[in-house]
Amino acid sequence: MDLHLTTETEAKLNELALRTQRGADELLEEAVDRLVIWNEWLEDKVKASIVAAERGETTPDDEVRAWLERRERS
């Protein structure tokens, strides 16, 4: 598999590799592994949310707005 990075991203990757004393390949492998895991988690959450919505398990808009307003004040 070929990987094409922008010059800026490659420079940042190399800087990170130096700072962390790790290889760029190791950092890329870890990043891809985490991305795959995160995407699988997100896909599972979206599917579960769709199923819940189809069952009518939703929250009214006014409750969501109130919750968001409380969070912003905290």
mmCIF file of the N, C-alpha and C atoms, coordinates in Angstrom:
data_MODEL
# 
_entry.id   MODEL 
# 
loop_
_atom_site.group_PDB 
_atom_site.id 
_atom_site.type_symbol 
_atom_site.label_atom_id 
_atom_site.label_alt_id 
_atom_site.label_comp_id 
_atom_site.label_asym_id 
_atom_site.label_entity_id 
_atom_site.label_seq_id 
_atom_site.pdbx_PDB_ins_code 
_atom_site.Cartn_x 
_atom_site.Cartn_y 
_atom_site.Cartn_z 
_atom_site.occupancy 
_atom_site.B_iso_or_equiv 
_atom_site.pdbx_formal_charge 
_atom_site.auth_seq_id 
_atom_site.auth_comp_id 
_atom_site.auth_asym_id 
_atom_site.auth_atom_id 
_atom_site.pdbx_PDB_model_num 
ATOM 1   N N  . MET A 1 1  ? 0.851   -1.170 0.000  1.00 0.00 ? 1  MET A N  1 
ATOM 2   C CA . MET A 1 1  ? 0.000   0.000  0.000  1.00 0.00 ? 1  MET A CA 1 
ATOM 3   C C  . MET A 1 1  ? 0.897   1.234  0.000  1.00 0.00 ? 1  MET A C  1 
ATOM 4   N N  . ASP A 1 2  ? 0.577   2.163  -0.872 1.00 0.00 ? 2  ASP A N  1 
ATOM 5   C CA . ASP A 1 2  ? 1.314   3.426  -0.915 1.00 0.00 ? 2  ASP A CA 1 
ATOM 6   C C  . ASP A 1 2  ? 0.584   4.458  -0.082 1.00 0.00 ? 2  ASP A C  1 
ATOM 7   N N  . LEU A 1 3  ? 1.348   5.263  0.623  1.00 0.00 ? 3  LEU A N  1 
ATOM 8   C CA . LEU A 1 3  ? 0.776   6.323  1.438  1.00 0.00 ? 3  LEU A CA 1 
ATOM 9   C C  . LEU A 1 3  ? 1.356   7.639  0.949  1.00 0.00 ? 3  LEU A C  1 
ATOM 10  N N  . HIS A 1 4  ? 0.492   8.566  0.647  1.00 0.00 ? 4  HIS A N  1 
ATOM 11  C CA . HIS A 1 4  ? 0.930   9.870  0.154  1.00 0.00 ? 4  HIS A CA 1 
ATOM 12  C C  . HIS A 1 4  ? 0.558   10.931 1.179  1.00 0.00 ? 4  HIS A C  1 
ATOM 13  N N  . LEU A 1 5  ? 1.562   11.594 1.732  1.00 0.00 ? 5  LEU A N  1 
ATOM 14  C CA . LEU A 1 5  ? 1.350   12.650 2.712  1.00 0.00 ? 5  LEU A CA 1 
ATOM 15  C C  . LEU A 1 5  ? 1.739   13.986 2.104  1.00 0.00 ? 5  LEU A C  1 
ATOM 16  N N  . THR A 1 6  ? 1.079   15.041 2.565  1.00 0.00 ? 6  THR A N  1 
ATOM 17  C CA . THR A 1 6  ? 1.510   16.365 2.144  1.00 0.00 ? 6  THR A CA 1 
ATOM 18  C C  . THR A 1 6  ? 2.884   16.627 2.757  1.00 0.00 ? 6  THR A C  1 
ATOM 19  N N  . THR A 1 7  ? 3.591   17.548 2.186  1.00 0.00 ? 7  THR A N  1 
ATOM 20  C CA . THR A 1 7  ? 4.915   17.905 2.709  1.00 0.00 ? 7  THR A CA 1 
ATOM 21  C C  . THR A 1 7  ? 4.812   18.362 4.156  1.00 0.00 ? 7  THR A C  1 
ATOM 22  N N  . GLU A 1 8  ? 3.776   19.150 4.452  1.00 0.00 ? 8  GLU A N  1 
ATOM 23  C CA . GLU A 1 8  ? 3.578   19.651 5.806  1.00 0.00 ? 8  GLU A CA 1 
ATOM 24  C C  . GLU A 1 8  ? 3.299   18.520 6.787  1.00 0.00 ? 8  GLU A C  1 
ATOM 25  N N  . THR A 1 9  ? 2.438   17.589 6.401  1.00 0.00 ? 9  THR A N  1 
ATOM 26  C CA . THR A 1 9  ? 2.113   16.468 7.285  1.00 0.00 ? 9  THR A CA 1 
ATOM 27  C C  . THR A 1 9  ? 3.334   15.584 7.501  1.00 0.00 ? 9  THR A C  1 
ATOM 28  N N  . GLU A 1 10 ? 4.073   15.340 6.463  1.00 0.00 ? 10 GLU A N  1 
ATOM 29  C CA . GLU A 1 10 ? 5.278   14.524 6.595  1.00 0.00 ? 10 GLU A CA 1 
ATOM 30  C C  . GLU A 1 10 ? 6.281   15.186 7.523  1.00 0.00 ? 10 GLU A C  1 
ATOM 31  N N  . ALA A 1 11 ? 6.425   16.496 7.417  1.00 0.00 ? 11 ALA A N  1 
ATOM 32  C CA . ALA A 1 11 ? 7.347   17.218 8.297  1.00 0.00 ? 11 ALA A CA 1 
ATOM 33  C C  . ALA A 1 11 ? 6.894   17.113 9.753  1.00 0.00 ? 11 ALA A C  1 
ATOM 34  N N  . LYS A 1 12 ? 5.590   17.280 9.976  1.00 0.00 ? 12 LYS A N  1 
ATOM 35  C CA . LYS A 1 12 ? 5.059   17.166 11.342 1.00 0.00 ? 12 LYS A CA 1 
ATOM 36  C C  . LYS A 1 12 ? 5.231   15.759 11.883 1.00 0.00 ? 12 LYS A C  1 
ATOM 37  N N  . LEU A 1 13 ? 5.021   14.766 11.032 1.00 0.00 ? 13 LEU A N  1 
ATOM 38  C CA . LEU A 1 13 ? 5.212   13.377 11.441 1.00 0.00 ? 13 LEU A CA 1 
ATOM 39  C C  . LEU A 1 13 ? 6.660   13.135 11.844 1.00 0.00 ? 13 LEU A C  1 
ATOM 40  N N  . ASN A 1 14 ? 7.581   13.618 11.052 1.00 0.00 ? 14 ASN A N  1 
ATOM 41  C CA . ASN A 1 14 ? 9.002   13.438 11.361 1.00 0.00 ? 14 ASN A CA 1 
ATOM 42  C C  . ASN A 1 14 ? 9.394   14.168 12.638 1.00 0.00 ? 14 ASN A C  1 
ATOM 43  N N  . GLU A 1 15 ? 8.824   15.352 12.863 1.00 0.00 ? 15 GLU A N  1 
ATOM 44  C CA . GLU A 1 15 ? 9.085   16.081 14.113 1.00 0.00 ? 15 GLU A CA 1 
ATOM 45  C C  . GLU A 1 15 ? 8.561   15.293 15.308 1.00 0.00 ? 15 GLU A C  1 
ATOM 46  N N  . LEU A 1 16 ? 7.363   14.738 15.173 1.00 0.00 ? 16 LEU A N  1 
ATOM 47  C CA . LEU A 1 16 ? 6.780   13.943 16.250 1.00 0.00 ? 16 LEU A CA 1 
ATOM 48  C C  . LEU A 1 16 ? 7.624   12.705 16.515 1.00 0.00 ? 16 LEU A C  1 
ATOM 49  N N  . ALA A 1 17 ? 8.083   12.073 15.463 1.00 0.00 ? 17 ALA A N  1 
ATOM 50  C CA . ALA A 1 17 ? 8.928   10.885 15.618 1.00 0.00 ? 17 ALA A CA 1 
ATOM 51  C C  . ALA A 1 17 ? 10.199  11.238 16.393 1.00 0.00 ? 17 ALA A C  1 
ATOM 52  N N  . LEU A 1 18 ? 10.794  12.369 16.088 1.00 0.00 ? 18 LEU A N  1 
ATOM 53  C CA . LEU A 1 18 ? 12.000  12.784 16.808 1.00 0.00 ? 18 LEU A CA 1 
ATOM 54  C C  . LEU A 1 18 ? 11.697  13.089 18.269 1.00 0.00 ? 18 LEU A C  1 
ATOM 55  N N  . ARG A 1 19 ? 10.617  13.848 18.500 1.00 0.00 ? 19 ARG A N  1 
ATOM 56  C CA . ARG A 1 19 ? 10.264  14.221 19.879 1.00 0.00 ? 19 ARG A CA 1 
ATOM 57  C C  . ARG A 1 19 ? 9.942   13.009 20.734 1.00 0.00 ? 19 ARG A C  1 
ATOM 58  N N  . THR A 1 20 ? 9.304   12.011 20.145 1.00 0.00 ? 20 THR A N  1 
ATOM 59  C CA . THR A 1 20 ? 8.866   10.853 20.915 1.00 0.00 ? 20 THR A CA 1 
ATOM 60  C C  . THR A 1 20 ? 9.847   9.686  20.830 1.00 0.00 ? 20 THR A C  1 
ATOM 61  N N  . GLN A 1 21 ? 10.886  9.879  20.048 1.00 0.00 ? 21 GLN A N  1 
ATOM 62  C CA . GLN A 1 21 ? 11.905  8.839  19.843 1.00 0.00 ? 21 GLN A CA 1 
ATOM 63  C C  . GLN A 1 21 ? 11.261  7.543  19.349 1.00 0.00 ? 21 GLN A C  1 
ATOM 64  N N  . ARG A 1 22 ? 10.354  7.703  18.389 1.00 0.00 ? 22 ARG A N  1 
ATOM 65  C CA . ARG A 1 22 ? 9.689   6.564  17.775 1.00 0.00 ? 22 ARG A CA 1 
ATOM 66  C C  . ARG A 1 22 ? 9.853   6.683  16.271 1.00 0.00 ? 22 ARG A C  1 
ATOM 67  N N  . GLY A 1 23 ? 9.680   5.596  15.583 1.00 0.00 ? 23 GLY A N  1 
ATOM 68  C CA . GLY A 1 23 ? 9.774   5.631  14.139 1.00 0.00 ? 23 GLY A CA 1 
ATOM 69  C C  . GLY A 1 23 ? 8.504   6.184  13.509 1.00 0.00 ? 23 GLY A C  1 
ATOM 70  N N  . ALA A 1 24 ? 8.659   6.853  12.378 1.00 0.00 ? 24 ALA A N  1 
ATOM 71  C CA . ALA A 1 24 ? 7.507   7.394  11.672 1.00 0.00 ? 24 ALA A CA 1 
ATOM 72  C C  . ALA A 1 24 ? 6.549   6.271  11.264 1.00 0.00 ? 24 ALA A C  1 
ATOM 73  N N  . ASP A 1 25 ? 7.093   5.147  10.834 1.00 0.00 ? 25 ASP A N  1 
ATOM 74  C CA . ASP A 1 25 ? 6.246   4.008  10.455 1.00 0.00 ? 25 ASP A CA 1 
ATOM 75  C C  . ASP A 1 25 ? 5.428   3.511  11.646 1.00 0.00 ? 25 ASP A C  1 
ATOM 76  N N  . GLU A 1 26 ? 6.056   3.465  12.804 1.00 0.00 ? 26 GLU A N  1 
ATOM 77  C CA . GLU A 1 26 ? 5.352   3.029  14.016 1.00 0.00 ? 26 GLU A CA 1 
ATOM 78  C C  . GLU A 1 26 ? 4.209   3.995  14.350 1.00 0.00 ? 26 GLU A C  1 
ATOM 79  N N  . LEU A 1 27 ? 4.470   5.299  14.231 1.00 0.00 ? 27 LEU A N  1 
ATOM 80  C CA . LEU A 1 27 ? 3.437   6.295  14.511 1.00 0.00 ? 27 LEU A CA 1 
ATOM 81  C C  . LEU A 1 27 ? 2.283   6.192  13.520 1.00 0.00 ? 27 LEU A C  1 
ATOM 82  N N  . LEU A 1 28 ? 2.613   5.990  12.256 1.00 0.00 ? 28 LEU A N  1 
ATOM 83  C CA . LEU A 1 28 ? 1.565   5.843  11.243 1.00 0.00 ? 28 LEU A CA 1 
ATOM 84  C C  . LEU A 1 28 ? 0.721   4.602  11.490 1.00 0.00 ? 28 LEU A C  1 
ATOM 85  N N  . GLU A 1 29 ? 1.368   3.506  11.839 1.00 0.00 ? 29 GLU A N  1 
ATOM 86  C CA . GLU A 1 29 ? 0.633   2.270  12.112 1.00 0.00 ? 29 GLU A CA 1 
ATOM 87  C C  . GLU A 1 29 ? -0.316  2.464  13.287 1.00 0.00 ? 29 GLU A C  1 
ATOM 88  N N  . GLU A 1 30 ? 0.182   3.115  14.335 1.00 0.00 ? 30 GLU A N  1 
ATOM 89  C CA . GLU A 1 30 ? -0.665  3.369  15.505 1.00 0.00 ? 30 GLU A CA 1 
ATOM 90  C C  . GLU A 1 30 ? -1.837  4.279  15.138 1.00 0.00 ? 30 GLU A C  1 
ATOM 91  N N  . ALA A 1 31 ? -1.579  5.306  14.351 1.00 0.00 ? 31 ALA A N  1 
ATOM 92  C CA . ALA A 1 31 ? -2.636  6.237  13.955 1.00 0.00 ? 31 ALA A CA 1 
ATOM 93  C C  . ALA A 1 31 ? -3.714  5.531  13.142 1.00 0.00 ? 31 ALA A C  1 
ATOM 94  N N  . VAL A 1 32 ? -3.300  4.694  12.203 1.00 0.00 ? 32 VAL A N  1 
ATOM 95  C CA . VAL A 1 32 ? -4.271  3.972  11.374 1.00 0.00 ? 32 VAL A CA 1 
ATOM 96  C C  . VAL A 1 32 ? -5.063  2.990  12.232 1.00 0.00 ? 32 VAL A C  1 
ATOM 97  N N  . ASP A 1 33 ? -4.392  2.278  13.136 1.00 0.00 ? 33 ASP A N  1 
ATOM 98  C CA . ASP A 1 33 ? -5.098  1.352  14.029 1.00 0.00 ? 33 ASP A CA 1 
ATOM 99  C C  . ASP A 1 33 ? -6.167  2.080  14.842 1.00 0.00 ? 33 ASP A C  1 
ATOM 100 N N  . ARG A 1 34 ? -5.793  3.246  15.394 1.00 0.00 ? 34 ARG A N  1 
ATOM 101 C CA . ARG A 1 34 ? -6.748  4.012  16.202 1.00 0.00 ? 34 ARG A CA 1 
ATOM 102 C C  . ARG A 1 34 ? -7.899  4.530  15.351 1.00 0.00 ? 34 ARG A C  1 
ATOM 103 N N  . LEU A 1 35 ? -7.613  4.943  14.124 1.00 0.00 ? 35 LEU A N  1 
ATOM 104 C CA . LEU A 1 35 ? -8.656  5.427  13.230 1.00 0.00 ? 35 LEU A CA 1 
ATOM 105 C C  . LEU A 1 35 ? -9.646  4.317  12.901 1.00 0.00 ? 35 LEU A C  1 
ATOM 106 N N  . VAL A 1 36 ? -9.148  3.133  12.629 1.00 0.00 ? 36 VAL A N  1 
ATOM 107 C CA . VAL A 1 36 ? -10.024 2.006  12.312 1.00 0.00 ? 36 VAL A CA 1 
ATOM 108 C C  . VAL A 1 36 ? -10.901 1.659  13.516 1.00 0.00 ? 36 VAL A C  1 
ATOM 109 N N  . ILE A 1 37 ? -10.308 1.594  14.689 1.00 0.00 ? 37 ILE A N  1 
ATOM 110 C CA . ILE A 1 37 ? -11.062 1.293  15.911 1.00 0.00 ? 37 ILE A CA 1 
ATOM 111 C C  . ILE A 1 37 ? -12.119 2.354  16.150 1.00 0.00 ? 37 ILE A C  1 
ATOM 112 N N  . TRP A 1 38 ? -11.759 3.639  16.009 1.00 0.00 ? 38 TRP A N  1 
ATOM 113 C CA . TRP A 1 38 ? -12.700 4.728  16.229 1.00 0.00 ? 38 TRP A CA 1 
ATOM 114 C C  . TRP A 1 38 ? -13.848 4.659  15.224 1.00 0.00 ? 38 TRP A C  1 
ATOM 115 N N  . ASN A 1 39 ? -13.539 4.400  13.965 1.00 0.00 ? 39 ASN A N  1 
ATOM 116 C CA . ASN A 1 39 ? -14.581 4.316  12.948 1.00 0.00 ? 39 ASN A CA 1 
ATOM 117 C C  . ASN A 1 39 ? -15.526 3.159  13.210 1.00 0.00 ? 39 ASN A C  1 
ATOM 118 N N  . GLU A 1 40 ? -15.010 2.031  13.659 1.00 0.00 ? 40 GLU A N  1 
ATOM 119 C CA . GLU A 1 40 ? -15.864 0.898  14.002 1.00 0.00 ? 40 GLU A CA 1 
ATOM 120 C C  . GLU A 1 40 ? -16.790 1.263  15.160 1.00 0.00 ? 40 GLU A C  1 
ATOM 121 N N  . TRP A 1 41 ? -16.245 1.944  16.176 1.00 0.00 ? 41 TRP A N  1 
ATOM 122 C CA . TRP A 1 41 ? -17.033 2.377  17.322 1.00 0.00 ? 41 TRP A CA 1 
ATOM 123 C C  . TRP A 1 41 ? -18.139 3.328  16.870 1.00 0.00 ? 41 TRP A C  1 
ATOM 124 N N  . LEU A 1 42 ? -17.774 4.306  16.026 1.00 0.00 ? 42 LEU A N  1 
ATOM 125 C CA . LEU A 1 42 ? -18.745 5.283  15.552 1.00 0.00 ? 42 LEU A CA 1 
ATOM 126 C C  . LEU A 1 42 ? -19.844 4.616  14.725 1.00 0.00 ? 42 LEU A C  1 
ATOM 127 N N  . GLU A 1 43 ? -19.463 3.700  13.858 1.00 0.00 ? 43 GLU A N  1 
ATOM 128 C CA . GLU A 1 43 ? -20.453 2.996  13.043 1.00 0.00 ? 43 GLU A CA 1 
ATOM 129 C C  . GLU A 1 43 ? -21.424 2.221  13.926 1.00 0.00 ? 43 GLU A C  1 
ATOM 130 N N  . ASP A 1 44 ? -20.917 1.562  14.962 1.00 0.00 ? 44 ASP A N  1 
ATOM 131 C CA . ASP A 1 44 ? -21.785 0.835  15.898 1.00 0.00 ? 44 ASP A CA 1 
ATOM 132 C C  . ASP A 1 44 ? -22.749 1.786  16.601 1.00 0.00 ? 44 ASP A C  1 
ATOM 133 N N  . LYS A 1 45 ? -22.262 2.948  17.030 1.00 0.00 ? 45 LYS A N  1 
ATOM 134 C CA . LYS A 1 45 ? -23.103 3.930  17.718 1.00 0.00 ? 45 LYS A CA 1 
ATOM 135 C C  . LYS A 1 45 ? -24.182 4.473  16.790 1.00 0.00 ? 45 LYS A C  1 
ATOM 136 N N  . VAL A 1 46 ? -23.829 4.761  15.549 1.00 0.00 ? 46 VAL A N  1 
ATOM 137 C CA . VAL A 1 46 ? -24.809 5.279  14.593 1.00 0.00 ? 46 VAL A CA 1 
ATOM 138 C C  . VAL A 1 46 ? -25.881 4.230  14.323 1.00 0.00 ? 46 VAL A C  1 
ATOM 139 N N  . LYS A 1 47 ? -25.467 2.984  14.107 1.00 0.00 ? 47 LYS A N  1 
ATOM 140 C CA . LYS A 1 47 ? -26.438 1.915  13.868 1.00 0.00 ? 47 LYS A CA 1 
ATOM 141 C C  . LYS A 1 47 ? -27.383 1.753  15.057 1.00 0.00 ? 47 LYS A C  1 
ATOM 142 N N  . ALA A 1 48 ? -26.840 1.777  16.266 1.00 0.00 ? 48 ALA A N  1 
ATOM 143 C CA . ALA A 1 48 ? -27.664 1.640  17.467 1.00 0.00 ? 48 ALA A CA 1 
ATOM 144 C C  . ALA A 1 48 ? -28.617 2.823  17.600 1.00 0.00 ? 48 ALA A C  1 
ATOM 145 N N  . SER A 1 49 ? -28.158 4.006  17.241 1.00 0.00 ? 49 SER A N  1 
ATOM 146 C CA . SER A 1 49 ? -29.015 5.193  17.319 1.00 0.00 ? 49 SER A CA 1 
ATOM 147 C C  . SER A 1 49 ? -30.143 5.120  16.310 1.00 0.00 ? 49 SER A C  1 
ATOM 148 N N  . ILE A 1 50 ? -29.862 4.621  15.130 1.00 0.00 ? 50 ILE A N  1 
ATOM 149 C CA . ILE A 1 50 ? -30.907 4.463  14.111 1.00 0.00 ? 50 ILE A CA 1 
ATOM 150 C C  . ILE A 1 50 ? -31.961 3.475  14.584 1.00 0.00 ? 50 ILE A C  1 
ATOM 151 N N  . VAL A 1 51 ? -31.525 2.360  15.145 1.00 0.00 ? 51 VAL A N  1 
ATOM 152 C CA . VAL A 1 51 ? -32.464 1.358  15.659 1.00 0.00 ? 51 VAL A CA 1 
ATOM 153 C C  . VAL A 1 51 ? -33.317 1.952  16.780 1.00 0.00 ? 51 VAL A C  1 
ATOM 154 N N  . ALA A 1 52 ? -32.686 2.702  17.677 1.00 0.00 ? 52 ALA A N  1 
ATOM 155 C CA . ALA A 1 52 ? -33.432 3.326  18.776 1.00 0.00 ? 52 ALA A CA 1 
ATOM 156 C C  . ALA A 1 52 ? -34.445 4.332  18.242 1.00 0.00 ? 52 ALA A C  1 
ATOM 157 N N  . ALA A 1 53 ? -34.048 5.121  17.258 1.00 0.00 ? 53 ALA A N  1 
ATOM 158 C CA . ALA A 1 53 ? -34.966 6.103  16.671 1.00 0.00 ? 53 ALA A CA 1 
ATOM 159 C C  . ALA A 1 53 ? -36.136 5.414  15.988 1.00 0.00 ? 53 ALA A C  1 
ATOM 160 N N  . GLU A 1 54 ? -35.865 4.302  15.323 1.00 0.00 ? 54 GLU A N  1 
ATOM 161 C CA . GLU A 1 54 ? -36.938 3.546  14.668 1.00 0.00 ? 54 GLU A CA 1 
ATOM 162 C C  . GLU A 1 54 ? -37.931 2.985  15.682 1.00 0.00 ? 54 GLU A C  1 
ATOM 163 N N  . ARG A 1 55 ? -37.459 2.724  16.910 1.00 0.00 ? 55 ARG A N  1 
ATOM 164 C CA . ARG A 1 55 ? -38.342 2.246  17.983 1.00 0.00 ? 55 ARG A CA 1 
ATOM 165 C C  . ARG A 1 55 ? -39.062 3.410  18.671 1.00 0.00 ? 55 ARG A C  1 
ATOM 166 N N  . GLY A 1 56 ? -38.727 4.634  18.254 1.00 0.00 ? 56 GLY A N  1 
ATOM 167 C CA . GLY A 1 56 ? -39.361 5.798  18.861 1.00 0.00 ? 56 GLY A CA 1 
ATOM 168 C C  . GLY A 1 56 ? -38.652 6.312  20.090 1.00 0.00 ? 56 GLY A C  1 
ATOM 169 N N  . GLU A 1 57 ? -37.470 5.829  20.345 1.00 0.00 ? 57 GLU A N  1 
ATOM 170 C CA . GLU A 1 57 ? -36.701 6.252  21.513 1.00 0.00 ? 57 GLU A CA 1 
ATOM 171 C C  . GLU A 1 57 ? -35.915 7.515  21.162 1.00 0.00 ? 57 GLU A C  1 
ATOM 172 N N  . THR A 1 58 ? -36.610 8.639  21.181 1.00 0.00 ? 58 THR A N  1 
ATOM 173 C CA . THR A 1 58 ? -35.984 9.909  20.854 1.00 0.00 ? 58 THR A CA 1 
ATOM 174 C C  . THR A 1 58 ? -36.188 10.894 21.996 1.00 0.00 ? 58 THR A C  1 
ATOM 175 N N  . THR A 1 59 ? -35.470 11.994 21.958 1.00 0.00 ? 59 THR A N  1 
ATOM 176 C CA . THR A 1 59 ? -35.593 13.051 22.955 1.00 0.00 ? 59 THR A CA 1 
ATOM 177 C C  . THR A 1 59 ? -36.157 14.288 22.266 1.00 0.00 ? 59 THR A C  1 
ATOM 178 N N  . PRO A 1 60 ? -37.187 14.885 22.839 1.00 0.00 ? 60 PRO A N  1 
ATOM 179 C CA . PRO A 1 60 ? -37.777 16.083 22.235 1.00 0.00 ? 60 PRO A CA 1 
ATOM 180 C C  . PRO A 1 60 ? -36.747 17.213 22.102 1.00 0.00 ? 60 PRO A C  1 
ATOM 181 N N  . ASP A 1 61 ? -36.914 18.018 21.048 1.00 0.00 ? 61 ASP A N  1 
ATOM 182 C CA . ASP A 1 61 ? -35.978 19.110 20.767 1.00 0.00 ? 61 ASP A CA 1 
ATOM 183 C C  . ASP A 1 61 ? -35.795 20.051 21.947 1.00 0.00 ? 61 ASP A C  1 
ATOM 184 N N  . ASP A 1 62 ? -36.879 20.403 22.632 1.00 0.00 ? 62 ASP A N  1 
ATOM 185 C CA . ASP A 1 62 ? -36.761 21.354 23.737 1.00 0.00 ? 62 ASP A CA 1 
ATOM 186 C C  . ASP A 1 62 ? -35.904 20.802 24.876 1.00 0.00 ? 62 ASP A C  1 
ATOM 187 N N  . GLU A 1 63 ? -35.962 19.498 25.101 1.00 0.00 ? 63 GLU A N  1 
ATOM 188 C CA . GLU A 1 63 ? -35.101 18.892 26.133 1.00 0.00 ? 63 GLU A CA 1 
ATOM 189 C C  . GLU A 1 63 ? -33.640 18.928 25.715 1.00 0.00 ? 63 GLU A C  1 
ATOM 190 N N  . VAL A 1 64 ? -33.383 18.695 24.458 1.00 0.00 ? 64 VAL A N  1 
ATOM 191 C CA . VAL A 1 64 ? -32.004 18.746 23.958 1.00 0.00 ? 64 VAL A CA 1 
ATOM 192 C C  . VAL A 1 64 ? -31.464 20.168 24.062 1.00 0.00 ? 64 VAL A C  1 
ATOM 193 N N  . ARG A 1 65 ? -32.271 21.143 23.651 1.00 0.00 ? 65 ARG A N  1 
ATOM 194 C CA . ARG A 1 65 ? -31.835 22.542 23.742 1.00 0.00 ? 65 ARG A CA 1 
ATOM 195 C C  . ARG A 1 65 ? -31.528 22.929 25.190 1.00 0.00 ? 65 ARG A C  1 
ATOM 196 N N  . ALA A 1 66 ? -32.387 22.547 26.111 1.00 0.00 ? 66 ALA A N  1 
ATOM 197 C CA . ALA A 1 66 ? -32.178 22.858 27.529 1.00 0.00 ? 66 ALA A CA 1 
ATOM 198 C C  . ALA A 1 66 ? -30.894 22.211 28.031 1.00 0.00 ? 66 ALA A C  1 
ATOM 199 N N  . TRP A 1 67 ? -30.650 20.976 27.634 1.00 0.00 ? 67 TRP A N  1 
ATOM 200 C CA . TRP A 1 67 ? -29.438 20.284 28.054 1.00 0.00 ? 67 TRP A CA 1 
ATOM 201 C C  . TRP A 1 67 ? -28.201 21.000 27.517 1.00 0.00 ? 67 TRP A C  1 
ATOM 202 N N  . LEU A 1 68 ? -28.254 21.407 26.238 1.00 0.00 ? 68 LEU A N  1 
ATOM 203 C CA . LEU A 1 68 ? -27.122 22.119 25.640 1.00 0.00 ? 68 LEU A CA 1 
ATOM 204 C C  . LEU A 1 68 ? -26.876 23.456 26.335 1.00 0.00 ? 68 LEU A C  1 
ATOM 205 N N  . GLU A 1 69 ? -27.943 24.160 26.652 1.00 0.00 ? 69 GLU A N  1 
ATOM 206 C CA . GLU A 1 69 ? -27.799 25.444 27.351 1.00 0.00 ? 69 GLU A CA 1 
ATOM 207 C C  . GLU A 1 69 ? -27.170 25.259 28.726 1.00 0.00 ? 69 GLU A C  1 
ATOM 208 N N  . ARG A 1 70 ? -27.575 24.219 29.452 1.00 0.00 ? 70 ARG A N  1 
ATOM 209 C CA . ARG A 1 70 ? -26.973 23.939 30.759 1.00 0.00 ? 70 ARG A CA 1 
ATOM 210 C C  . ARG A 1 70 ? -25.482 23.654 30.624 1.00 0.00 ? 70 ARG A C  1 
ATOM 211 N N  . ARG A 1 71 ? -25.119 22.890 29.582 1.00 0.00 ? 71 ARG A N  1 
ATOM 212 C CA . ARG A 1 71 ? -23.702 22.570 29.356 1.00 0.00 ? 71 ARG A CA 1 
ATOM 213 C C  . ARG A 1 71 ? -22.898 23.816 29.051 1.00 0.00 ? 71 ARG A C  1 
ATOM 214 N N  . GLU A 1 72 ? -23.465 24.724 28.261 1.00 0.00 ? 72 GLU A N  1 
ATOM 215 C CA . GLU A 1 72 ? -22.744 25.950 27.901 1.00 0.00 ? 72 GLU A CA 1 
ATOM 216 C C  . GLU A 1 72 ? -22.511 26.841 29.110 1.00 0.00 ? 72 GLU A C  1 
ATOM 217 N N  . ARG A 1 73 ? -23.435 26.822 30.068 1.00 0.00 ? 73 ARG A N  1 
ATOM 218 C CA . ARG A 1 73 ? -23.287 27.642 31.268 1.00 0.00 ? 73 ARG A CA 1 
ATOM 219 C C  . ARG A 1 73 ? -22.290 27.066 32.261 1.00 0.00 ? 73 ARG A C  1 
ATOM 220 N N  . SER A 1 74 ? -22.025 25.782 32.157 1.00 0.00 ? 74 SER A N  1 
ATOM 221 C CA . SER A 1 74 ? -21.121 25.132 33.118 1.00 0.00 ? 74 SER A CA 1 
ATOM 222 C C  . SER A 1 74 ? -19.678 25.425 32.814 1.00 0.00 ? 74 SER A C  1 
# 
